[in-house]
Amino acid sequence: HITSPALFRKWAGIVAISGALERKVWVRTKGSELYPNLYTIFVAPPGVGKTEAVWRVRSLWESLEDHHIAGSSVTKASLIDSLAEAERKIVRPENNPPVFSFNSLQIASNELGVLLPAYDNEFMNALTDLYDGKNYSERRRTAKINIQIKHPNLTILAGCTPGYLRETLPPGAWDQGFLSRVLLIYSGETELRSLFDEEEVNQELNQALKDKLKQISELMGRFVFAKEAAEFIDKWHLGGQEPKPDHPRLAHYCTRRTAHLLKLSMVASASSRLDLRITLDDIKLALDWLIEAEFYMADIFK
């Protein structure tokens, strides 16, 4: 039992699966691939339990062989260097090509303020480019460095207070690409416990979680939509995507809700089965996750 709010515990599980899937799976829509990586920020007043949820996700990721986890404090340069070094090569002799390669990095940072101590437009733009998994290149004249990352994959989980978002990010930041790609998970729920409670770790359950995540991390290939699932998500996408957040600062976020739902649908499928199929139930579960998170998002700005 941990004292993090139920919403944080749920999203910790979602993000853990997202990071484990890396770029090994995808859906294809509108002629391009979309990967399940997420940028997720737990937002809550101090003492609510953000850190506890974040470090548990980090612990799960660390149990996965060959996965790369960044340090909690990274500059833009050190993040790009870490991602360039985080090369993954998966050999599949029966496939063409027989070697599947990409660069994948997970970040689990207790405090977003450590990762982004100030608003840095250049850093934000780099994070935006990496989120979409497109070719990333960077030159540094001082060290004569030329970095090329053809297939990047970055998953981020961090925590912060509502005050950090209000005070550190200028109003214009909410109109930029980075924040439209971020899922802000807000909770003010607190649970007081005795100062002398000893937490008992259920080792059997802990190991079962790690074993399940390892199975999920071995999935590879394109997710296929069941007919009714494809019809449902297309109808929702074309029909106004209701219910929709109406806070002005979430206007640009709303333009990316379909992409968020597609990513969450892959996570929902992988959490229950290993057949690379997205069913109607998976889509509905993913939409429930999204709408529940969005219900609390506007509270950040109060």
Backbone torsions as a table, in degrees:
resi	resn	phi	psi	omega
1	HIS	NA	127.8	176.1
2	ILE	-120.4	159.1	-172.2
3	THR	-89.6	2.3	176.3
4	SER	-64.4	147.9	177.7
5	PRO	-57.8	153.3	-178.7
6	ALA	-56.4	-38.8	-179.2
7	LEU	-64.1	-38.2	177.9
8	PHE	-68.7	-38.4	179.7
9	ARG	-63.8	-42.5	178.6
10	LYS	-61.4	-47.2	-176.6
11	TRP	-74.0	-24.3	172.6
12	ALA	-61.1	-43.0	177.6
13	GLY	-64.4	-42.9	179.6
14	ILE	-60.7	-47.0	-177.4
15	VAL	-69.7	-35.5	178.0
16	ALA	-58.9	-42.8	178.9
17	ILE	-68.6	-42.3	178.5
18	SER	-55.7	-46.7	-180.0
19	GLY	-67.4	-35.0	-179.7
20	ALA	-68.4	-32.2	-179.5
21	LEU	-73.3	-24.2	-179.9
22	GLU	49.3	-129.4	-178.9
23	ARG	-116.5	20.9	-176.9
24	LYS	-79.7	-16.2	178.4
25	VAL	-129.8	160.7	-177.4
26	TRP	-163.4	165.0	165.6
27	VAL	-116.4	154.8	177.7
28	ARG	-116.0	118.6	177.3
29	THR	-139.5	148.1	179.7
30	LYS	48.5	35.1	172.5
31	GLY	80.8	11.2	178.4
32	SER	-144.7	163.9	-178.5
33	GLU	-88.3	143.1	174.4
34	LEU	-124.4	131.0	-175.7
35	TYR	-103.7	161.6	-172.3
36	PRO	-86.1	8.2	-179.4
37	ASN	-63.7	143.8	-178.6
38	LEU	-126.3	149.5	166.5
39	TYR	-108.3	111.8	-174.5
40	THR	-127.0	134.1	178.5
41	ILE	-125.7	122.9	173.6
42	PHE	-82.9	121.1	-177.2
43	VAL	-114.6	124.3	-179.4
44	ALA	-164.5	157.2	172.7
45	PRO	-61.4	163.1	179.1
46	PRO	-58.0	145.4	173.6
47	GLY	82.7	9.2	-177.1
48	VAL	-86.6	-25.5	177.1
49	GLY	121.2	22.2	178.2
50	LYS	-62.8	-47.8	-174.1
51	THR	-60.9	-41.1	-177.0
52	GLU	-61.9	-40.8	179.9
53	ALA	-69.5	-40.6	-176.7
54	VAL	-65.5	-44.3	-175.2
55	TRP	-70.2	-25.8	177.2
56	ARG	-70.2	-35.6	174.8
57	VAL	-65.0	-43.6	178.2
58	ARG	-58.0	-42.8	-179.9
59	SER	-62.2	-39.6	178.0
60	LEU	-65.8	-43.4	178.7
61	TRP	-62.6	-38.7	-178.7
62	GLU	-65.4	-20.2	179.5
63	SER	-78.4	-10.5	-178.2
64	LEU	-90.3	120.9	-178.9
65	GLU	-64.6	140.9	175.4
66	ASP	73.4	-4.9	176.2
67	HIS	-81.8	146.4	-176.0
68	HIS	-109.9	126.7	179.1
69	ILE	-117.1	128.6	-178.0
70	ALA	-77.6	162.3	172.6
71	GLY	-67.0	160.7	-177.8
72	SER	-67.8	-30.8	-177.4
73	SER	-114.2	111.4	179.8
74	VAL	-135.0	140.9	170.0
75	THR	-85.7	173.1	177.0
76	LYS	-59.2	-44.8	-177.9
77	ALA	-63.3	-44.0	-177.7
78	SER	-71.7	-29.9	176.1
79	LEU	-65.0	-46.5	-179.7
80	ILE	-65.2	-40.0	177.4
81	ASP	-62.0	-44.0	-180.0
82	SER	-63.7	-40.7	179.6
83	LEU	-67.3	-38.9	178.4
84	ALA	-62.9	-33.6	179.7
85	GLU	-81.7	-18.2	-173.9
86	ALA	-84.8	57.8	-176.3
87	GLU	-83.0	137.0	178.5
88	ARG	-120.3	128.8	175.7
89	LYS	-125.5	121.1	-179.9
90	ILE	-117.0	120.2	-176.7
91	VAL	-90.8	124.6	177.8
92	ARG	-133.6	87.2	-172.8
93	PRO	-55.8	-28.5	-175.3
94	GLU	-81.0	-8.6	-176.3
95	ASN	-102.4	166.6	174.6
96	ASN	-127.8	111.8	4.9
97	PRO	-77.4	157.0	-177.0
98	PRO	-75.1	-16.3	178.3
99	VAL	-117.3	123.5	-179.4
100	PHE	-102.4	112.8	-176.6
101	SER	-123.8	144.8	178.2
102	PHE	-163.4	170.6	176.2
103	ASN	-114.2	124.6	-174.5
104	SER	-134.9	133.5	-178.3
105	LEU	-139.2	137.7	173.4
106	GLN	-111.0	138.4	175.9
107	ILE	-118.3	126.6	173.0
108	ALA	-125.7	100.8	-174.2
109	SER	-116.8	121.7	-178.7
110	ASN	-59.3	-33.8	-177.4
111	GLU	-129.1	118.6	175.7
112	LEU	-60.4	-28.7	179.0
113	GLY	-64.3	-22.7	175.7
114	VAL	-79.9	-40.0	178.8
115	LEU	-71.1	-42.0	-179.8
116	LEU	-130.0	79.8	-176.8
117	PRO	-64.6	-24.0	177.5
118	ALA	-145.2	162.4	179.0
119	TYR	-71.1	118.4	-177.3
120	ASP	-124.3	104.0	-174.3
121	ASN	-59.6	-38.2	-179.1
122	GLU	-65.7	-43.0	178.6
123	PHE	-63.7	-44.7	179.5
124	MET	-59.2	-43.0	-179.8
125	ASN	-63.9	-38.9	178.3
126	ALA	-64.2	-43.0	178.8
127	LEU	-63.1	-37.2	177.7
128	THR	-62.3	-46.9	179.6
129	ASP	-61.3	-42.5	-176.4
130	LEU	-69.0	-33.1	-179.7
131	TYR	-57.6	-40.6	-175.5
132	ASP	-79.2	-6.1	174.5
133	GLY	72.6	16.9	-179.9
134	LYS	-85.9	164.3	178.8
135	ASN	-51.9	129.6	-179.6
136	TYR	-119.0	131.1	177.1
137	SER	-134.9	149.2	-177.5
138	GLU	-152.7	135.2	175.5
139	ARG	-115.6	138.8	174.8
140	ARG	-123.8	110.1	-174.5
141	ARG	-63.0	-38.3	-174.3
142	THR	-59.7	-41.6	-176.8
143	ALA	-105.0	7.2	-177.9
144	LYS	52.6	46.2	-178.1
145	ILE	-103.3	134.4	175.6
146	ASN	-126.6	106.5	-175.8
147	ILE	-102.2	130.7	176.1
148	GLN	-127.4	118.8	176.9
149	ILE	-121.2	103.4	-172.0
150	LYS	-74.2	-38.1	-175.4
151	HIS	-130.5	73.5	-177.3
152	PRO	-80.2	154.5	174.5
153	ASN	-146.8	122.4	-176.5
154	LEU	-131.6	128.2	174.8
155	THR	-118.5	132.5	-177.4
156	ILE	-126.0	132.7	167.8
157	LEU	-129.6	126.0	-179.4
158	ALA	-145.2	166.2	177.4
159	GLY	-122.5	152.3	173.8
160	CYS	-161.5	170.6	176.8
161	THR	-95.7	157.5	174.6
162	PRO	-57.1	-34.7	179.2
163	GLY	-60.8	-38.0	178.6
164	TYR	-61.5	-45.4	-179.2
165	LEU	-64.2	-39.0	-178.3
166	ARG	-71.8	-39.5	-171.0
167	GLU	-91.4	-31.2	-174.7
168	THR	-88.9	-35.3	-176.3
169	LEU	-94.0	123.3	176.8
170	PRO	-67.7	155.7	-178.8
171	PRO	-52.5	-36.2	-179.2
172	GLY	-65.0	-21.1	-178.6
173	ALA	-63.8	-27.0	-177.8
174	TRP	-73.4	-12.5	176.9
175	ASP	-95.9	-1.1	-176.4
176	GLN	-90.7	169.1	-175.0
177	GLY	-67.5	-34.2	-173.7
178	PHE	-60.8	-52.3	-173.8
179	LEU	-70.3	-22.9	176.2
180	SER	-70.2	-18.3	-178.9
181	ARG	-95.7	-2.8	-175.8
182	VAL	-97.8	136.0	171.1
183	LEU	-95.5	113.7	-179.5
184	LEU	-93.9	113.4	-177.2
185	ILE	-105.3	108.8	-174.1
186	TYR	-106.2	138.1	171.5
187	SER	-150.4	137.8	173.7
188	GLY	-110.3	8.1	-177.0
189	GLU	-69.7	130.1	176.7
190	THR	-123.8	150.2	178.3
191	GLU	-130.0	113.9	179.2
192	LEU	-85.7	135.3	177.4
193	ARG	-130.0	159.8	177.9
194	SER	-57.8	141.8	178.6
195	LEU	-64.1	-17.8	-173.4
196	PHE	-109.1	11.0	175.0
197	ASP	-65.7	135.6	173.4
198	GLU	-103.6	122.7	-179.9
199	GLU	-76.0	127.2	176.7
200	GLU	-97.6	118.9	179.9
201	VAL	-85.1	124.0	176.7
202	ASN	-81.7	93.7	-174.1
203	GLN	-61.9	-35.7	-178.7
204	GLU	-64.8	-46.0	178.9
205	LEU	-66.0	-40.7	179.3
206	ASN	-59.5	-44.0	179.2
207	GLN	-68.4	-36.5	178.4
208	ALA	-63.1	-39.2	177.3
209	LEU	-63.3	-44.0	179.7
210	LYS	-65.3	-39.3	178.3
211	ASP	-64.8	-42.5	179.5
212	LYS	-64.7	-42.7	-179.4
213	LEU	-64.8	-35.1	177.9
214	LYS	-64.4	-42.6	176.8
215	GLN	-59.2	-45.5	179.8
216	ILE	-62.3	-39.1	-177.0
217	SER	-67.5	-14.2	-179.4
218	GLU	-92.9	-1.2	175.7
219	LEU	-65.5	140.7	177.1
220	MET	-147.0	135.6	174.3
221	GLY	126.3	-175.4	-175.7
222	ARG	-89.7	132.4	172.6
223	PHE	-73.8	139.2	177.9
224	VAL	-112.4	137.2	179.6
225	PHE	-87.5	132.5	167.2
226	ALA	-63.7	150.9	-173.6
227	LYS	-54.8	-47.1	-177.6
228	GLU	-69.4	-28.2	176.8
229	ALA	-69.3	-44.2	179.0
230	ALA	-62.5	-41.8	180.0
231	GLU	-65.5	-39.6	-178.6
232	PHE	-65.2	-48.7	-175.9
233	ILE	-70.3	-33.0	178.4
234	ASP	-68.3	-41.0	178.4
235	LYS	-63.2	-42.3	178.2
236	TRP	-64.4	-45.0	-178.3
237	HIS	-62.4	-43.9	-175.6
238	LEU	-83.5	-16.8	-172.7
239	GLY	-99.6	17.5	176.1
240	GLY	103.4	-6.7	173.6
241	GLN	56.7	41.6	-179.1
242	GLU	-80.2	151.6	-9.1
243	PRO	-75.7	146.9	-172.7
244	LYS	-122.7	137.5	176.3
245	PRO	-59.4	141.5	-177.3
246	ASP	-116.5	8.7	178.2
247	HIS	-70.6	135.3	-176.5
248	PRO	-55.5	-34.3	-177.5
249	ARG	-74.8	-8.7	178.6
250	LEU	-104.3	10.5	-177.3
251	ALA	-59.8	-44.1	-178.6
252	HIS	-75.2	-32.5	173.7
253	TYR	-57.7	-40.6	-175.8
254	CYS	-61.6	-26.4	-179.8
255	THR	-69.5	-15.3	-176.6
256	ARG	-112.2	13.1	-175.7
257	ARG	-64.2	-35.5	179.7
258	THR	-64.2	-41.7	178.0
259	ALA	-62.8	-42.3	177.5
260	HIS	-60.0	-42.9	-178.3
261	LEU	-65.1	-40.2	178.4
262	LEU	-62.9	-42.5	179.0
263	LYS	-63.4	-45.1	-179.2
264	LEU	-66.9	-28.9	177.7
265	SER	-65.4	-37.2	176.2
266	MET	-64.5	-41.8	179.2
267	VAL	-64.0	-43.6	-179.5
268	ALA	-61.0	-42.9	178.8
269	SER	-63.6	-49.2	-177.3
270	ALA	-63.7	-28.1	-178.4
271	SER	-71.5	-21.2	-176.7
272	SER	-115.6	-26.1	-178.3
273	ARG	-145.8	167.3	-179.3
274	LEU	-121.8	34.0	-173.6
275	ASP	-103.8	5.1	179.2
276	LEU	57.1	34.7	174.6
277	ARG	-118.4	139.2	175.5
278	ILE	-107.6	114.4	-177.5
279	THR	-96.3	172.3	176.4
280	LEU	-59.6	-39.2	178.8
281	ASP	-62.4	-38.1	178.5
282	ASP	-62.7	-45.1	-180.0
283	ILE	-62.5	-44.5	-178.3
284	LYS	-66.0	-38.2	177.2
285	LEU	-64.5	-45.9	179.1
286	ALA	-60.9	-40.0	179.2
287	LEU	-67.3	-37.1	175.2
288	ASP	-60.4	-45.2	178.0
289	TRP	-57.7	-46.4	-175.2
290	LEU	-66.3	-47.6	-176.7
291	ILE	-67.0	-36.9	177.5
292	GLU	-63.4	-44.7	179.4
293	ALA	-63.6	-42.1	-178.1
294	GLU	-67.2	-28.5	-179.8
295	PHE	-58.3	-34.1	-176.8
296	TYR	-96.7	-9.9	-173.7
297	MET	-58.9	-42.2	-176.1
298	ALA	-63.1	-23.0	-179.9
299	ASP	-63.5	-22.4	178.7
300	ILE	-58.9	-32.8	-172.2
301	PHE	-95.6	3.9	-178.9
302	LYS	-74.0	NA	NA
